[in-house]
Amino acid sequence: MKPPARKLDLVKKILADDAAIRDLSSPSLARLSALFTANNPARVLKKM
């Protein structure tokens, strides 16, 4: 039994939006990770 077309369209939109949010947040998460792994976090904070 197939789900109604509207429901399928909504799920596809949700997944596409989720992927877009992950793409936008990845650079920020990478910078945050660098703060935690840096030898001198104070120096990294000055650069931001």
PyMOL Python script that loads the backbone (N, CA, C, O; Angstrom):
from pymol import cmd

cmd.read_pdbstr("""\
ATOM      1  N   MET A   1       0.846  -1.186   0.000  1.00  0.00           N
ATOM      2  CA  MET A   1       0.000   0.000   0.000  1.00  0.00           C
ATOM      3  C   MET A   1       0.889   1.246   0.000  1.00  0.00           C
ATOM      4  O   MET A   1       1.713   1.413   0.899  1.00  0.00           O
ATOM      5  N   LYS A   2       0.733   2.106  -0.981  1.00  0.00           N
ATOM      6  CA  LYS A   2       1.541   3.312  -1.097  1.00  0.00           C
ATOM      7  C   LYS A   2       0.966   4.426  -0.221  1.00  0.00           C
ATOM      8  O   LYS A   2      -0.250   4.561  -0.088  1.00  0.00           O
ATOM      9  N   PRO A   3       1.869   5.227   0.380  1.00  0.00           N
ATOM     10  CA  PRO A   3       1.350   6.377   1.130  1.00  0.00           C
ATOM     11  C   PRO A   3       0.792   7.407   0.155  1.00  0.00           C
ATOM     12  O   PRO A   3       1.194   7.447  -1.007  1.00  0.00           O
ATOM     13  N   PRO A   4      -0.122   8.230   0.620  1.00  0.00           N
ATOM     14  CA  PRO A   4      -0.662   9.271  -0.267  1.00  0.00           C
ATOM     15  C   PRO A   4       0.462  10.163  -0.796  1.00  0.00           C
ATOM     16  O   PRO A   4       1.480  10.361  -0.133  1.00  0.00           O
ATOM     17  N   ALA A   5       0.260  10.690  -1.990  1.00  0.00           N
ATOM     18  CA  ALA A   5       1.288  11.503  -2.645  1.00  0.00           C
ATOM     19  C   ALA A   5       1.671  12.712  -1.791  1.00  0.00           C
ATOM     20  O   ALA A   5       2.847  13.073  -1.736  1.00  0.00           O
ATOM     21  N   ARG A   6       0.721  13.330  -1.138  1.00  0.00           N
ATOM     22  CA  ARG A   6       1.008  14.508  -0.305  1.00  0.00           C
ATOM     23  C   ARG A   6       1.953  14.142   0.827  1.00  0.00           C
ATOM     24  O   ARG A   6       2.895  14.882   1.112  1.00  0.00           O
ATOM     25  N   LYS A   7       1.715  13.021   1.468  1.00  0.00           N
ATOM     26  CA  LYS A   7       2.567  12.591   2.573  1.00  0.00           C
ATOM     27  C   LYS A   7       3.987  12.329   2.069  1.00  0.00           C
ATOM     28  O   LYS A   7       4.959  12.714   2.719  1.00  0.00           O
ATOM     29  N   LEU A   8       4.102  11.693   0.947  1.00  0.00           N
ATOM     30  CA  LEU A   8       5.408  11.410   0.356  1.00  0.00           C
ATOM     31  C   LEU A   8       6.143  12.706   0.017  1.00  0.00           C
ATOM     32  O   LEU A   8       7.342  12.826   0.268  1.00  0.00           O
ATOM     33  N   ASP A   9       5.424  13.674  -0.553  1.00  0.00           N
ATOM     34  CA  ASP A   9       6.023  14.972  -0.869  1.00  0.00           C
ATOM     35  C   ASP A   9       6.515  15.681   0.396  1.00  0.00           C
ATOM     36  O   ASP A   9       7.586  16.289   0.394  1.00  0.00           O
ATOM     37  N   LEU A  10       5.736  15.602   1.470  1.00  0.00           N
ATOM     38  CA  LEU A  10       6.137  16.232   2.731  1.00  0.00           C
ATOM     39  C   LEU A  10       7.401  15.588   3.297  1.00  0.00           C
ATOM     40  O   LEU A  10       8.300  16.287   3.766  1.00  0.00           O
ATOM     41  N   VAL A  11       7.469  14.284   3.254  1.00  0.00           N
ATOM     42  CA  VAL A  11       8.654  13.584   3.762  1.00  0.00           C
ATOM     43  C   VAL A  11       9.884  13.961   2.942  1.00  0.00           C
ATOM     44  O   VAL A  11      10.957  14.190   3.500  1.00  0.00           O
ATOM     45  N   LYS A  12       9.734  14.025   1.627  1.00  0.00           N
ATOM     46  CA  LYS A  12      10.858  14.420   0.766  1.00  0.00           C
ATOM     47  C   LYS A  12      11.312  15.841   1.082  1.00  0.00           C
ATOM     48  O   LYS A  12      12.512  16.113   1.108  1.00  0.00           O
ATOM     49  N   LYS A  13      10.362  16.755   1.324  1.00  0.00           N
ATOM     50  CA  LYS A  13      10.706  18.138   1.658  1.00  0.00           C
ATOM     51  C   LYS A  13      11.415  18.205   3.000  1.00  0.00           C
ATOM     52  O   LYS A  13      12.398  18.932   3.145  1.00  0.00           O
ATOM     53  N   ILE A  14      10.935  17.467   3.965  1.00  0.00           N
ATOM     54  CA  ILE A  14      11.569  17.451   5.288  1.00  0.00           C
ATOM     55  C   ILE A  14      13.006  16.953   5.172  1.00  0.00           C
ATOM     56  O   ILE A  14      13.913  17.544   5.756  1.00  0.00           O
ATOM     57  N   LEU A  15      13.219  15.880   4.429  1.00  0.00           N
ATOM     58  CA  LEU A  15      14.566  15.344   4.260  1.00  0.00           C
ATOM     59  C   LEU A  15      15.483  16.320   3.524  1.00  0.00           C
ATOM     60  O   LEU A  15      16.661  16.446   3.860  1.00  0.00           O
ATOM     61  N   ALA A  16      14.942  17.006   2.525  1.00  0.00           N
ATOM     62  CA  ALA A  16      15.736  17.992   1.791  1.00  0.00           C
ATOM     63  C   ALA A  16      16.099  19.169   2.692  1.00  0.00           C
ATOM     64  O   ALA A  16      17.230  19.654   2.661  1.00  0.00           O
ATOM     65  N   ASP A  17      15.136  19.626   3.494  1.00  0.00           N
ATOM     66  CA  ASP A  17      15.409  20.728   4.426  1.00  0.00           C
ATOM     67  C   ASP A  17      16.446  20.316   5.467  1.00  0.00           C
ATOM     68  O   ASP A  17      17.326  21.101   5.817  1.00  0.00           O
ATOM     69  N   ASP A  18      16.342  19.104   5.950  1.00  0.00           N
ATOM     70  CA  ASP A  18      17.297  18.585   6.932  1.00  0.00           C
ATOM     71  C   ASP A  18      18.709  18.563   6.347  1.00  0.00           C
ATOM     72  O   ASP A  18      19.669  18.938   7.019  1.00  0.00           O
ATOM     73  N   ALA A  19      18.829  18.129   5.115  1.00  0.00           N
ATOM     74  CA  ALA A  19      20.139  18.089   4.458  1.00  0.00           C
ATOM     75  C   ALA A  19      20.699  19.499   4.289  1.00  0.00           C
ATOM     76  O   ALA A  19      21.896  19.720   4.470  1.00  0.00           O
ATOM     77  N   ALA A  20      19.841  20.445   3.945  1.00  0.00           N
ATOM     78  CA  ALA A  20      20.290  21.831   3.772  1.00  0.00           C
ATOM     79  C   ALA A  20      20.776  22.414   5.093  1.00  0.00           C
ATOM     80  O   ALA A  20      21.781  23.124   5.125  1.00  0.00           O
ATOM     81  N   ILE A  21      20.075  22.122   6.175  1.00  0.00           N
ATOM     82  CA  ILE A  21      20.484  22.617   7.491  1.00  0.00           C
ATOM     83  C   ILE A  21      21.822  22.010   7.890  1.00  0.00           C
ATOM     84  O   ILE A  21      22.685  22.709   8.421  1.00  0.00           O
ATOM     85  N   ARG A  22      22.002  20.720   7.641  1.00  0.00           N
ATOM     86  CA  ARG A  22      23.282  20.083   7.959  1.00  0.00           C
ATOM     87  C   ARG A  22      24.420  20.701   7.164  1.00  0.00           C
ATOM     88  O   ARG A  22      25.512  20.902   7.697  1.00  0.00           O
ATOM     89  N   ASP A  23      24.177  21.006   5.898  1.00  0.00           N
ATOM     90  CA  ASP A  23      25.204  21.632   5.058  1.00  0.00           C
ATOM     91  C   ASP A  23      25.585  23.007   5.594  1.00  0.00           C
ATOM     92  O   ASP A  23      26.758  23.379   5.588  1.00  0.00           O
ATOM     93  N   LEU A  24      24.593  23.755   6.056  1.00  0.00           N
ATOM     94  CA  LEU A  24      24.865  25.093   6.579  1.00  0.00           C
ATOM     95  C   LEU A  24      25.564  25.056   7.926  1.00  0.00           C
ATOM     96  O   LEU A  24      26.389  25.920   8.224  1.00  0.00           O
ATOM     97  N   SER A  25      25.240  24.064   8.740  1.00  0.00           N
ATOM     98  CA  SER A  25      25.806  24.016  10.090  1.00  0.00           C
ATOM     99  C   SER A  25      27.170  23.341  10.148  1.00  0.00           C
ATOM    100  O   SER A  25      27.884  23.496  11.139  1.00  0.00           O
ATOM    101  N   SER A  26      27.542  22.613   9.137  1.00  0.00           N
ATOM    102  CA  SER A  26      28.820  21.889   9.170  1.00  0.00           C
ATOM    103  C   SER A  26      30.029  22.787   9.374  1.00  0.00           C
ATOM    104  O   SER A  26      30.882  22.445  10.193  1.00  0.00           O
ATOM    105  N   PRO A  27      30.157  23.920   8.679  1.00  0.00           N
ATOM    106  CA  PRO A  27      31.321  24.774   8.922  1.00  0.00           C
ATOM    107  C   PRO A  27      31.389  25.272  10.370  1.00  0.00           C
ATOM    108  O   PRO A  27      32.469  25.350  10.956  1.00  0.00           O
ATOM    109  N   SER A  28      30.240  25.603  10.934  1.00  0.00           N
ATOM    110  CA  SER A  28      30.210  26.066  12.321  1.00  0.00           C
ATOM    111  C   SER A  28      30.632  24.957  13.274  1.00  0.00           C
ATOM    112  O   SER A  28      31.364  25.198  14.235  1.00  0.00           O
ATOM    113  N   LEU A  29      30.172  23.753  13.006  1.00  0.00           N
ATOM    114  CA  LEU A  29      30.536  22.634  13.864  1.00  0.00           C
ATOM    115  C   LEU A  29      32.025  22.332  13.757  1.00  0.00           C
ATOM    116  O   LEU A  29      32.655  21.947  14.742  1.00  0.00           O
ATOM    117  N   ALA A  30      32.585  22.505  12.576  1.00  0.00           N
ATOM    118  CA  ALA A  30      34.017  22.278  12.398  1.00  0.00           C
ATOM    119  C   ALA A  30      34.818  23.298  13.205  1.00  0.00           C
ATOM    120  O   ALA A  30      35.809  22.936  13.839  1.00  0.00           O
ATOM    121  N   ARG A  31      34.405  24.567  13.191  1.00  0.00           N
ATOM    122  CA  ARG A  31      35.109  25.597  13.978  1.00  0.00           C
ATOM    123  C   ARG A  31      34.985  25.310  15.465  1.00  0.00           C
ATOM    124  O   ARG A  31      35.951  25.472  16.210  1.00  0.00           O
ATOM    125  N   LEU A  32      33.814  24.887  15.900  1.00  0.00           N
ATOM    126  CA  LEU A  32      33.606  24.567  17.304  1.00  0.00           C
ATOM    127  C   LEU A  32      34.494  23.403  17.726  1.00  0.00           C
ATOM    128  O   LEU A  32      35.075  23.427  18.811  1.00  0.00           O
ATOM    129  N   SER A  33      34.600  22.410  16.894  1.00  0.00           N
ATOM    130  CA  SER A  33      35.466  21.269  17.179  1.00  0.00           C
ATOM    131  C   SER A  33      36.920  21.710  17.301  1.00  0.00           C
ATOM    132  O   SER A  33      37.660  21.200  18.143  1.00  0.00           O
ATOM    133  N   ALA A  34      37.326  22.653  16.462  1.00  0.00           N
ATOM    134  CA  ALA A  34      38.699  23.160  16.521  1.00  0.00           C
ATOM    135  C   ALA A  34      38.965  23.845  17.850  1.00  0.00           C
ATOM    136  O   ALA A  34      40.083  23.783  18.362  1.00  0.00           O
ATOM    137  N   LEU A  35      37.976  24.486  18.408  1.00  0.00           N
ATOM    138  CA  LEU A  35      38.154  25.139  19.708  1.00  0.00           C
ATOM    139  C   LEU A  35      38.472  24.122  20.799  1.00  0.00           C
ATOM    140  O   LEU A  35      39.311  24.370  21.666  1.00  0.00           O
ATOM    141  N   PHE A  36      37.815  23.007  20.750  1.00  0.00           N
ATOM    142  CA  PHE A  36      38.003  21.996  21.788  1.00  0.00           C
ATOM    143  C   PHE A  36      39.294  21.206  21.617  1.00  0.00           C
ATOM    144  O   PHE A  36      39.824  20.664  22.587  1.00  0.00           O
ATOM    145  N   THR A  37      39.797  21.141  20.406  1.00  0.00           N
ATOM    146  CA  THR A  37      40.997  20.337  20.179  1.00  0.00           C
ATOM    147  C   THR A  37      42.262  21.176  20.058  1.00  0.00           C
ATOM    148  O   THR A  37      43.360  20.628  19.952  1.00  0.00           O
ATOM    149  N   ALA A  38      42.122  22.492  20.072  1.00  0.00           N
ATOM    150  CA  ALA A  38      43.293  23.368  19.918  1.00  0.00           C
ATOM    151  C   ALA A  38      44.172  23.305  21.167  1.00  0.00           C
ATOM    152  O   ALA A  38      43.681  23.118  22.280  1.00  0.00           O
ATOM    153  N   ASN A  39      45.475  23.462  20.959  1.00  0.00           N
ATOM    154  CA  ASN A  39      46.411  23.487  22.088  1.00  0.00           C
ATOM    155  C   ASN A  39      46.215  24.725  22.945  1.00  0.00           C
ATOM    156  O   ASN A  39      46.416  24.682  24.158  1.00  0.00           O
ATOM    157  N   ASN A  40      45.831  25.812  22.329  1.00  0.00           N
ATOM    158  CA  ASN A  40      45.640  27.068  23.045  1.00  0.00           C
ATOM    159  C   ASN A  40      44.297  27.661  22.659  1.00  0.00           C
ATOM    160  O   ASN A  40      44.231  28.458  21.723  1.00  0.00           O
ATOM    161  N   PRO A  41      43.217  27.295  23.356  1.00  0.00           N
ATOM    162  CA  PRO A  41      41.873  27.770  22.994  1.00  0.00           C
ATOM    163  C   PRO A  41      41.762  29.291  23.025  1.00  0.00           C
ATOM    164  O   PRO A  41      41.022  29.860  22.222  1.00  0.00           O
ATOM    165  N   ALA A  42      42.473  29.965  23.924  1.00  0.00           N
ATOM    166  CA  ALA A  42      42.388  31.423  23.999  1.00  0.00           C
ATOM    167  C   ALA A  42      42.871  32.046  22.698  1.00  0.00           C
ATOM    168  O   ALA A  42      42.289  33.025  22.231  1.00  0.00           O
ATOM    169  N   ARG A  43      43.924  31.498  22.109  1.00  0.00           N
ATOM    170  CA  ARG A  43      44.448  32.029  20.853  1.00  0.00           C
ATOM    171  C   ARG A  43      43.435  31.833  19.726  1.00  0.00           C
ATOM    172  O   ARG A  43      43.272  32.708  18.876  1.00  0.00           O
ATOM    173  N   VAL A  44      42.760  30.695  19.722  1.00  0.00           N
ATOM    174  CA  VAL A  44      41.747  30.429  18.690  1.00  0.00           C
ATOM    175  C   VAL A  44      40.583  31.398  18.851  1.00  0.00           C
ATOM    176  O   VAL A  44      40.046  31.888  17.857  1.00  0.00           O
ATOM    177  N   LEU A  45      40.187  31.681  20.086  1.00  0.00           N
ATOM    178  CA  LEU A  45      39.080  32.600  20.321  1.00  0.00           C
ATOM    179  C   LEU A  45      39.405  34.001  19.820  1.00  0.00           C
ATOM    180  O   LEU A  45      38.525  34.694  19.310  1.00  0.00           O
ATOM    181  N   LYS A  46      40.666  34.429  19.962  1.00  0.00           N
ATOM    182  CA  LYS A  46      41.057  35.752  19.486  1.00  0.00           C
ATOM    183  C   LYS A  46      40.918  35.872  17.980  1.00  0.00           C
ATOM    184  O   LYS A  46      40.660  36.960  17.465  1.00  0.00           O
ATOM    185  N   LYS A  47      41.087  34.753  17.260  1.00  0.00           N
ATOM    186  CA  LYS A  47      40.987  34.754  15.804  1.00  0.00           C
ATOM    187  C   LYS A  47      39.546  34.887  15.338  1.00  0.00           C
ATOM    188  O   LYS A  47      39.303  35.334  14.217  1.00  0.00           O
ATOM    189  N   MET A  48      38.598  34.513  16.164  1.00  0.00           N
ATOM    190  CA  MET A  48      37.187  34.507  15.762  1.00  0.00           C
ATOM    191  C   MET A  48      36.590  35.873  15.877  1.00  0.00           C
ATOM    192  O   MET A  48      35.409  36.058  15.580  1.00  0.00           O
TER     193      MET A  48
END
""", "prot")
cmd.dss("prot")
cmd.show_as("cartoon", "prot")
cmd.util.cbc("prot")
cmd.orient("prot")
